[in-house]
Amino acid sequence: MVQMFEVFRLLAALLAGSLIGFAFGTVQERALRRNQQRQASGELKNEWGVMSGSMKRVVWLMLALILVQVVCPLLFRDGTQWWVSGGVVVGYGMILFRRLRFKKSGSL
């Protein structure tokens, strides 16, 4: 029973991290497309204008991680936090992999 709870906790940590990473990657990709459109239309005069939005998105990522840590403290004890971090990498990596696949196929 204890081992089953441990497996469930690790899978929940991985899922929570994956959701956060996927959401962050989706927001980043949407911002990239918006900035590419702004650049193509001539609205983006200065590359530094992109930076302020990027920092806001990173702050939202950190707040999401803090919220998960406060709401689900079991996901952040006894080394489980590494599963959350791995989930973030997996979720964000899915977005990057999808973008790479589209780029290679010429869809972008």
ABEGO torsion letter per residue (X at the ends): XAAAAAAAAAAAAAAAAAAAAAAAAAAAAAAAAAAAAAAAAGABABAAAAAAAAAAAAAAAAAAAAAAAAABAAAABGGAAAAAAAAAAAAAAAAAAAAAAAAAAGAX
